[in-house]
Amino acid sequence: MPRMPELPEVETIVRKYAPLLEGRRIVGFASRWAKNCSPSAAAVRRAIVGRTIQRLSRRAKYIVMQLDDGGSLLVHLRMSGRLEWAQRSNAKPKHVRAVWDLAGGGRLLFCDARKFGRISFTRSLEAATAGLGIEPLNGEFTARVLARELERRARQLKPLLLDQSIVAGLGNIYVDEALFRAGLHPTTRSNELERPQIARLHRAIRQVLREGIRRNGTTIDWIYPSGTMQNYLRVYGRTGEPCRRCGTPIVALRVAQRGTHICPVCQKVGKSREPRRPAKSMMP
């Protein structure tokens, strides 16, 4: 089943397409699924045609085209969206929903089998993303900031970390992996954590995201085919396989209606000790 790209996958896409798009002028835009454009396909076309893409960046799970007049175009891939690059003479892939023509040749294609993806133009990127939480790889995301967010709430850890208004960009895979690395059970209440546990969680979040980016993200399905992080996951998608730390079979459960993967020995509710380092023989 297709999954929504998370921070490492979106960051990988941005890094791939930035050299192709930055400094290029948009000479044409066409939407083939008007419902995916906001405020409307015509409004998006009027706003961006003739403008130059100054910078391609990421905010949470959004791809952001920052334009030379101060406006921004936000692309959210959702469950089945992907970007493809093609010369104008190339054959078009399936499920093309939007096309950007660039000065000097070349086309950016937005393909989306399920039609869940979104393209939106805004004059104020800050206003459009005001509801998003802190970026976990920014310098402002410290253990102290994470402690403040956890201690002021009494929520289960997993749904709290998936809440984009608290920490932006985290998704199912990387939350499971971070909680395992920190030795924390996903149903533990956020306000019950001790400071050493929060420090471990903070460190684990940043480590697993950086590793995901370094490995070009996680490939689980045909939507996102270029990652290798799936070969290094420690719990996600490994139900019944031995824990790389202790050898206990990985267990699947549901937390807040989300499929979740844990080691029942390494991730006990209320566990406060530092997790043991994985044995080399158990690593991939």
Buried (B, 14 or more C-beta within 10 A) or exposed (E): EBBBBBBBBBBBBBEBBBEBBBBBBBBBBEBEBEEBBBEEBEEBBEBBBBBBBBBBBBBBBBBBBBBEEEBBBBBBBBBBBBBBBBEEEEEEEEBBBBBBBBEEEBBBBBBBBEBBBBBBBBEEBEEBBEEBBBBBBEEEBEBEBBBEBBBEBEBBBBBBBBBBEBBBBBBBBBBBBBBBBBBBBBBBBBEEBEEEBBBBBBBBBBBBBBBBBEBBBBBBEEBBEEBEBBEBBBBBBBEEEEBBBBEEEBBBEEBEEBBBBBBBBBBBEEBEEEBEEBEEEEEE
